[in-house]
Amino acid sequence: MANYIVISCTSGEQSIISSTTTLYPNNIIDYYIGEIGPYCGKVISVTLDTQEGAGGNHIYTDCCDCIQTEMDELISLEFNICGGDKILIELSGFCTTYGDIPNLGDVFQFSNQSTNESFCATHTGYSSDPGEPNIIPDEGPFGDCWECVPKDTPPRSASTESTVCVICCDCGATGSTITQVSPPHPVWTDGYGASVTQLNMITLGGNGLNS
């Protein structure tokens, strides 16, 4: 019997468990802490430290396999949409597409197969409530929402378009003329890295009204 350091698939917390099975780094196992469990975790290394729990009688392909077998009450992944609300996503569908369990805090870009919409969201936990089955991860993980939001999307606009009138004061025999034009507007980047055109403001200076 040996003691091992394991890191939880769901919480990221480390524990020390004893096992009669010889385990190796990266083995995915089920284990108990006292009488509480089962949990699923990845073996980090052997240790001489005092055990907190026991397990390792079963070795699984990955965390998804272990959770769906041993912690089957957890059927959904909880995410916070970047700049929006919480959403539950079906764990089995996520596992099938991505192939593993995300770490808490990981950001993914998802697509909704029902609406063809895309969004980014941060993994925050697990739930026993049903999740959305038609939402799958496209890209990730990212370090934060800013990294996730596509930077090649067309700029969004804010406020109402402002135009200006250009007066020609010396137009010869035709006299003065007035022409309405759309001036250049400033573009800024929001908190998620997306470009926003401020339509009710005017860019001055180079390439603006003074050029």
C-alpha positions, 0 to 999 in steps of 0.5 A: 500500500502506498500514499498518493497525491491526487488533484480533484477533477472538479474542484482542483483541490489536492488530497492524499489518499492511500491505495492497495493498487499501484498507481502512476502519475496521470492515472484517473481514479475514484477516491473517498475522503473519510466516508465522503465521496466518491470523488474523481481525480488525477494522480500527481505523485507518490508521497510519504505524507499522511493519508486523508482518504483512500481509493484508486481501485478503479482506473478510468480513461479520463475525468469525463469517464470517471465523473459519469460513472462515479459522480453521475449526479453531476450532469451539467457544467455551469458557465458564466457567459462573458458579459451575461448570465449563467448557463448550464451545458450538458456534461456528456455533450461537452465531454464528447466534443472536447474530450475532457473536463475543463478547469474552473476558470477556463473560458471557451467559445461555444456555438448554439447548434439550434440558433447558430449563435456563438458566445464565450463563457467561463467555467464556474462549477457543476450542477445536478440540473439538466443542461443545454444539449445543443451547445458545444465548445468550438475553441478553448480554453482561453485565459479570459473573456478578452482572449476568447472574443473574436477580434476579426468581427466587424466593429459594432456601433453605438448611438445614432449616426451624426452627419455634418454640413460642409459649406462651399463659400467660394463656388464661383457663379454658382454661389455657396453650396452645402453638402451633407457628409458622414464624418469619420467616427472614433473606434474604441475597444470594449472590455471583451476586445470587440471594436465599437464605433461611436457614431455620435462623435467625430474624429478630429485631426489626421484623416478627420475634419482637419485633414 
